[in-house]
Amino acid sequence: MAIKLNEICNQEEKIAPGHRACHGCPETIIVRQVLHAITAMGKPVITASPTGCLEVCTSPYPQTAWRVPWIHNAFENASSTLAAVWTTYRHFVKQGKMEDRDIKFVVFGGDGATYDIGLQFISGVVERGQQIIYVCLNNEAYMNTGVQRSAATPLGAWTTTSPVGKVIPGKTEHRKDLVGMMVANGIPYTAQAAPHAWRDLMTKTQKAASIEGPSYIDVITPCPRGWRFPIDETIYLSRLAVETCMWPLYEVEYGKYKITSRPTQKKPVTEYLKAQRRFEHLFLPENKHIIDELQRKVDEDWERLQKLAEMD
Amino acid sequence: MVEAMVKKPLIKALEGDKAVAEAMRQINPDVVAAYPITPQTEIVMEFAELVAEGLVDTEYIRVESEHAAMSSCIGATSAGARAMTATCGPGLALMWETLWVASGLRCPIVMAVVNRSFSAPLNILTDQTDMMGSRDSGWVQIYAENHQEVYDNAIQAVRIAEHPDVMLPIMCGHAGFVLGHTLGRVEVLPDEVVRKFVGEYKPLYSILDIEHPKTIGAYDHWDYFFEHRRQLFEAINNALRVIPEIGQEYGKISGRYYRLVEPYRLDDAEVAILIIGSGAGACREAVDEMRQKGVKAGMLKVRCFRPFPADEIVKALKHTKAVAAMDRCECFGAEGGPLFIETCSAFFNRGLPMKMVDYFYGLGGRDTVPAEFCDIFRELSKIAETGEIKPPIVRYLAVRE
């Protein structure tokens, strides 16, 4: 179904203003897009978050920003928690104790909770086919606790646990390919998305919400605090991530790859890197090889992705 | 007074683990999320068969870890489900973080814990280190002595956990292998009697109520957290009243009445052993043996460890002259095990003197035989006569030094 902006503008916001997200934080922008997309389908939604930025900034007792049911359990287990809520819902419907209203179940989790500590739990939910939509708000580090590196942090990035020192120049490993792992896990629907491409993100949300089984959407979430850029450049950074192919927009539906938005002209990764102070040390002459390696990997992945998309 | 039974009970020879599964079949919970671990596997295997045969309506979530099992039970109860699980030793340890979430969110989850030791060295046999290690996590904890109690506890647990004045998760402990894998005589109640007893779970609120959206598990700062914990403290202490109430009600349908503690030949006892769980069987034999020899021996079996029934324990023991607490768990670096320490504290706080010693016993599945309990009674008699305890106060029973 098509996303109709003028209709969405008149929908109630499911996450209230007054939450405590940082200036320039795209997390609640993404949450609004996802919840609007599902609301536009006429489906009720129940949500969960693991411990993280979104959790603390939306639920400081006795206040809450959530106008939909929401649960927080712990850091690693939002997927299993909400999956069990879905299982219970299905049970009650089966038992005739509850009307089937085709409720959608959405987890909003950070990359630490998703790529690292919660990966086993997500993998279990996917294997069991429990029908949740898992949205990763991927700001590429543990931002809530002060910018520690995660498996989603790109090569070369400064974080507080991959600091730039005389011997080690930032993170020494490439990021984990979680969408790839989800594909290998046999998930019916998975995608990469970005908040500047709101129509793309909302369309992907609606696809995830229409599919039978679990789904996973990984959304790049530029973080002014952790990435070290001005608070008014969030959407710009989101766009640059896609235009440099650092973060290609694509989806995999039942194993079929589709690139949902191609950059008209693929920009060099330096355009993206130089806009963020977490990468500023890479522009020292002795670190040029790291930029080269990032560019090589981006080119290789982009080629591979295009081939996968062509095959299907 | 044992009232007339509505129907004659069915007598079955059941392994302790299967007694749990049988109770679960009759309870027919909405959701079971569990992960196999020795020696709890019999429960999940048996329950899987019940699900496969369509003998229960339960949604069985075959999770990938115990942490996910508890996480799922929390999610399920938040959605208004009656949820159950089972684990032991290391599995309980893996759940530890979420044990506190379950009690903090006031999820009335029922969990069978087939008591097992912790590694290292690797040991899969029974002691109570697992449950004792989680004793302060806001869960109600009851223990079974024998197969019948394993079955009876599981059924009562549902009502205790879901009682509006409690609304807390509950662990029902039974000894791995010793009870779990051995056959015992179990009087099984008719299905309809159990179903009527446990009734329908009516949650106060549910995350599935989309008309009235709830935020569950909010971030709680210094300004409210303390008060919420205080409420939990009140709730678990309410179980001191609720557990015997449910035990009475259960007695009416089964003829077996349950309390927080169970005295054995204590009325005129001068020396007493305080014990939890399956070891009480051998201890009871030792009491009889010592009585035949003219020693006024008695035993107090503690069925409920959390909340700690301090009043009942003191009331039952205060007339005795010497008491040995039996701790089947590890408590490195403490001055005694939890049963000893808390009983000492109970006497002290009531201004009552009591000569007490502590025995660590039966760790890692080591059997404790009646003769060993007899030795303890002899030691207690000496203490009672002289009024003196030769150090150490905290001892290891039948260990190679």
Interface residues (C-beta under 8 A of the other chain):
Chain A: P44 I46 A48 E55 V56 S59 P60 Y61 P62 T64 W66 R67 V68 P69 W70 I71 H72 N73 A74 E76 N77 S80 T81 L82 A83 A84 V85 T87 T88 Y89 R90 H91 F92 Q95 M98 R101 I103 Q120 F121 S123 G124 E127 R128 Q130
Chain B: D30 V31 A33 D57 E59 I61 R62 V63 E64 S65 H67 A68 S71 S72 C73 I74 G75 A76 S78 A79 G80 A81 A83 E97 T98 V101 L105 I207 L208 D209 I210 P213 K214 T215 I216 G217 A218 Y219 D220 H221 Y224
